[in-house]
Amino acid sequence: MPPVAAERISATVTLFGYTLPVWLELTLVAAFAVLFFTLAIRGFSRRD
């Protein structure tokens, strides 16, 4: 892959110009997954 293409398809996440480490990216994804699964379970378990 040419260096220009690799630079455009960067797999890093930046937040306010700071590149997040992989462990923090994975922690954020896991936290949001738990949050949304919890909200979905609460929403679908309610009876009308």
KOLGU-4560 file (N, C-alpha, C; in nm, 3 decimals, padded with zeros to 5 digits):
<recs>
<n_xx: 00.086 n_yy: -00.116 n_zz: 00.000 ca_xx: 00.000 ca_yy: 00.000 ca_zz: 00.000 c_xx: 00.091 c_yy: 00.123 c_zz: 00.000 mol: A seq: 1 type: MET>
<n_xx: 00.061 n_yy: 00.218 n_zz: -00.085 ca_xx: 00.143 ca_yy: 00.340 ca_zz: -00.086 c_xx: 00.130 c_yy: 00.416 c_zz: 00.046 mol: A seq: 2 type: PRO>
<n_xx: 00.236 n_yy: 00.485 n_zz: 00.087 ca_xx: 00.232 ca_yy: 00.560 ca_zz: 00.214 c_xx: 00.120 c_yy: 00.663 c_zz: 00.220 mol: A seq: 3 type: PRO>
<n_xx: 00.086 n_yy: 00.724 n_zz: 00.107 ca_xx: -00.022 ca_yy: 00.824 ca_zz: 00.106 c_xx: -00.155 c_yy: 00.758 c_zz: 00.140 mol: A seq: 4 type: VAL>
<n_xx: -00.180 n_yy: 00.642 n_zz: 00.083 ca_xx: -00.305 ca_yy: 00.571 ca_zz: 00.110 c_xx: -00.309 c_yy: 00.524 c_zz: 00.255 mol: A seq: 5 type: ALA>
<n_xx: -00.198 n_yy: 00.476 n_zz: 00.307 ca_xx: -00.194 ca_yy: 00.431 ca_zz: 00.446 c_xx: -00.219 c_yy: 00.546 c_zz: 00.542 mol: A seq: 6 type: ALA>
<n_xx: -00.172 n_yy: 00.663 n_zz: 00.507 ca_xx: -00.195 ca_yy: 00.780 ca_zz: 00.593 c_xx: -00.341 c_yy: 00.822 c_zz: 00.592 mol: A seq: 7 type: GLU>
<n_xx: -00.406 n_yy: 00.810 n_zz: 00.478 ca_xx: -00.548 ca_yy: 00.849 ca_zz: 00.468 c_xx: -00.638 c_yy: 00.750 c_zz: 00.538 mol: A seq: 8 type: ARG>
<n_xx: -00.598 n_yy: 00.623 n_zz: 00.544 ca_xx: -00.679 ca_yy: 00.520 ca_zz: 00.609 c_xx: -00.617 c_yy: 00.488 c_zz: 00.745 mol: A seq: 9 type: ILE>
<n_xx: -00.597 n_yy: 00.587 n_zz: 00.822 ca_xx: -00.536 ca_yy: 00.569 ca_zz: 00.953 c_xx: -00.635 c_yy: 00.503 c_zz: 01.048 mol: A seq: 10 type: SER>
<n_xx: -00.588 n_yy: 00.408 n_zz: 01.126 ca_xx: -00.675 ca_yy: 00.335 ca_zz: 01.218 c_xx: -00.666 c_yy: 00.391 c_zz: 01.359 mol: A seq: 11 type: ALA>
<n_xx: -00.618 n_yy: 00.511 n_zz: 01.374 ca_xx: -00.606 ca_yy: 00.570 ca_zz: 01.507 c_xx: -00.724 c_yy: 00.660 c_zz: 01.536 mol: A seq: 12 type: THR>
<n_xx: -00.754 n_yy: 00.675 n_zz: 01.662 ca_xx: -00.861 ca_yy: 00.764 ca_zz: 01.707 c_xx: -00.795 c_yy: 00.882 c_zz: 01.776 mol: A seq: 13 type: VAL>
<n_xx: -00.834 n_yy: 01.002 n_zz: 01.735 ca_xx: -00.781 ca_yy: 01.121 ca_zz: 01.800 c_xx: -00.894 c_yy: 01.195 c_zz: 01.870 mol: A seq: 14 type: THR>
<n_xx: -00.860 n_yy: 01.254 n_zz: 01.981 ca_xx: -00.955 ca_yy: 01.330 ca_zz: 02.060 c_xx: -00.889 c_yy: 01.461 c_zz: 02.096 mol: A seq: 15 type: LEU>
<n_xx: -00.936 n_yy: 01.570 n_zz: 02.037 ca_xx: -00.879 ca_yy: 01.703 ca_zz: 02.057 c_xx: -00.731 c_yy: 01.707 c_zz: 02.022 mol: A seq: 16 type: PHE>
<n_xx: -00.695 n_yy: 01.636 n_zz: 01.915 ca_xx: -00.557 ca_yy: 01.636 ca_zz: 01.869 c_xx: -00.466 c_yy: 01.537 c_zz: 01.941 mol: A seq: 17 type: GLY>
<n_xx: -00.519 n_yy: 01.464 n_zz: 02.037 ca_xx: -00.441 ca_yy: 01.366 ca_zz: 02.111 c_xx: -00.476 c_yy: 01.227 c_zz: 02.058 mol: A seq: 18 type: TYR>
<n_xx: -00.377 n_yy: 01.150 n_zz: 02.018 ca_xx: -00.400 ca_yy: 01.015 ca_zz: 01.969 c_xx: -00.418 c_yy: 00.921 c_zz: 02.087 mol: A seq: 19 type: THR>
<n_xx: -00.532 n_yy: 00.853 n_zz: 02.090 ca_xx: -00.562 ca_yy: 00.763 ca_zz: 02.200 c_xx: -00.488 c_yy: 00.631 c_zz: 02.184 mol: A seq: 20 type: LEU>
<n_xx: -00.437 n_yy: 00.576 n_zz: 02.294 ca_xx: -00.375 ca_yy: 00.443 ca_zz: 02.286 c_xx: -00.482 c_yy: 00.336 c_zz: 02.262 mol: A seq: 21 type: PRO>
<n_xx: -00.439 n_yy: 00.223 n_zz: 02.211 ca_xx: -00.532 ca_yy: 00.116 ca_zz: 02.176 c_xx: -00.610 c_yy: 00.068 c_zz: 02.298 mol: A seq: 22 type: VAL>
<n_xx: -00.545 n_yy: 00.056 n_zz: 02.412 ca_xx: -00.616 ca_yy: 00.007 ca_zz: 02.532 c_xx: -00.729 c_yy: 00.101 c_zz: 02.571 mol: A seq: 23 type: TRP>
<n_xx: -00.710 n_yy: 00.231 n_zz: 02.550 ca_xx: -00.816 ca_yy: 00.327 ca_zz: 02.585 c_xx: -00.930 c_yy: 00.321 c_zz: 02.482 mol: A seq: 24 type: LEU>
<n_xx: -00.896 n_yy: 00.301 n_zz: 02.356 ca_xx: -00.999 ca_yy: 00.284 ca_zz: 02.253 c_xx: -01.087 c_yy: 00.163 c_zz: 02.287 mol: A seq: 25 type: GLU>
<n_xx: -01.023 n_yy: 00.052 n_zz: 02.321 ca_xx: -01.098 ca_yy: -00.069 ca_zz: 02.352 c_xx: -01.181 c_yy: -00.054 c_zz: 02.479 mol: A seq: 26 type: LEU>
<n_xx: -01.128 n_yy: 00.018 n_zz: 02.577 ca_xx: -01.203 ca_yy: 00.044 ca_zz: 02.700 c_xx: -01.326 c_yy: 00.128 c_zz: 02.672 mol: A seq: 27 type: THR>
<n_xx: -01.313 n_yy: 00.229 n_zz: 02.588 ca_xx: -01.428 ca_yy: 00.313 ca_zz: 02.553 c_xx: -01.534 c_yy: 00.234 c_zz: 02.477 mol: A seq: 28 type: LEU>
<n_xx: -01.491 n_yy: 00.151 n_zz: 02.385 ca_xx: -01.587 ca_yy: 00.068 ca_zz: 02.310 c_xx: -01.660 c_yy: -00.026 c_zz: 02.404 mol: A seq: 29 type: VAL>
<n_xx: -01.588 n_yy: -00.089 n_zz: 02.495 ca_xx: -01.651 ca_yy: -00.181 ca_zz: 02.591 c_xx: -01.748 c_yy: -00.107 c_zz: 02.682 mol: A seq: 30 type: ALA>
<n_xx: -01.712 n_yy: 00.012 n_zz: 02.727 ca_xx: -01.799 ca_yy: 00.090 ca_zz: 02.816 c_xx: -01.928 c_yy: 00.130 c_zz: 02.744 mol: A seq: 31 type: ALA>
<n_xx: -01.917 n_yy: 00.175 n_zz: 02.619 ca_xx: -02.037 ca_yy: 00.211 ca_zz: 02.544 c_xx: -02.122 c_yy: 00.088 c_zz: 02.514 mol: A seq: 32 type: PHE>
<n_xx: -02.060 n_yy: -00.026 n_zz: 02.490 ca_xx: -02.135 ca_yy: -00.149 ca_zz: 02.466 c_xx: -02.216 c_yy: -00.188 c_zz: 02.589 mol: A seq: 33 type: ALA>
<n_xx: -02.153 n_yy: -00.182 n_zz: 02.705 ca_xx: -02.224 ca_yy: -00.214 ca_zz: 02.829 c_xx: -02.338 c_yy: -00.115 c_zz: 02.853 mol: A seq: 34 type: VAL>
<n_xx: -02.312 n_yy: 00.012 n_zz: 02.831 ca_xx: -02.415 ca_yy: 00.114 ca_zz: 02.849 c_xx: -02.535 c_yy: 00.090 c_zz: 02.758 mol: A seq: 35 type: LEU>
<n_xx: -02.510 n_yy: 00.069 n_zz: 02.630 ca_xx: -02.621 ca_yy: 00.052 ca_zz: 02.536 c_xx: -02.692 c_yy: -00.082 c_zz: 02.554 mol: A seq: 36 type: PHE>
<n_xx: -02.620 n_yy: -00.188 n_zz: 02.591 ca_xx: -02.687 ca_yy: -00.314 ca_zz: 02.621 c_xx: -02.776 c_yy: -00.299 c_zz: 02.743 mol: A seq: 37 type: PHE>
<n_xx: -02.730 n_yy: -00.227 n_zz: 02.844 ca_xx: -02.811 ca_yy: -00.204 ca_zz: 02.963 c_xx: -02.937 c_yy: -00.127 c_zz: 02.929 mol: A seq: 38 type: THR>
<n_xx: -02.922 n_yy: -00.021 n_zz: 02.850 ca_xx: -03.040 ca_yy: 00.056 ca_zz: 02.809 c_xx: -03.136 c_yy: -00.026 c_zz: 02.726 mol: A seq: 39 type: LEU>
<n_xx: -03.085 n_yy: -00.110 n_zz: 02.638 ca_xx: -03.171 ca_yy: -00.195 ca_zz: 02.555 c_xx: -03.245 c_yy: -00.296 c_zz: 02.639 mol: A seq: 40 type: ALA>
<n_xx: -03.177 n_yy: -00.358 n_zz: 02.734 ca_xx: -03.242 ca_yy: -00.457 ca_zz: 02.819 c_xx: -03.351 c_yy: -00.392 c_zz: 02.902 mol: A seq: 41 type: ILE>
<n_xx: -03.322 n_yy: -00.274 n_zz: 02.956 ca_xx: -03.425 ca_yy: -00.203 ca_zz: 03.035 c_xx: -03.543 c_yy: -00.165 c_zz: 02.948 mol: A seq: 42 type: ARG>
<n_xx: -03.515 n_yy: -00.120 n_zz: 02.826 ca_xx: -03.623 ca_yy: -00.078 ca_zz: 02.737 c_xx: -03.710 c_yy: -00.193 c_zz: 02.690 mol: A seq: 43 type: GLY>
<n_xx: -03.650 n_yy: -00.308 n_zz: 02.659 ca_xx: -03.727 ca_yy: -00.421 ca_zz: 02.610 c_xx: -03.790 c_yy: -00.502 c_zz: 02.721 mol: A seq: 44 type: PHE>
<n_xx: -03.748 n_yy: -00.487 n_zz: 02.843 ca_xx: -03.806 ca_yy: -00.565 ca_zz: 02.951 c_xx: -03.931 c_yy: -00.498 c_zz: 03.010 mol: A seq: 45 type: SER>
<n_xx: -03.957 n_yy: -00.376 n_zz: 02.974 ca_xx: -04.077 ca_yy: -00.308 ca_zz: 03.024 c_xx: -04.202 c_yy: -00.358 c_zz: 02.951 mol: A seq: 46 type: ARG>
<n_xx: -04.309 n_yy: -00.369 n_zz: 03.026 ca_xx: -04.437 ca_yy: -00.409 ca_zz: 02.965 c_xx: -04.517 c_yy: -00.283 c_zz: 02.935 mol: A seq: 47 type: ARG>
<n_xx: -04.596 n_yy: -00.293 n_zz: 02.833 ca_xx: -04.681 ca_yy: -00.177 ca_zz: 02.795 c_xx: -04.798 c_yy: -00.161 c_zz: 02.886 mol: A seq: 48 type: ASP>
</recs>
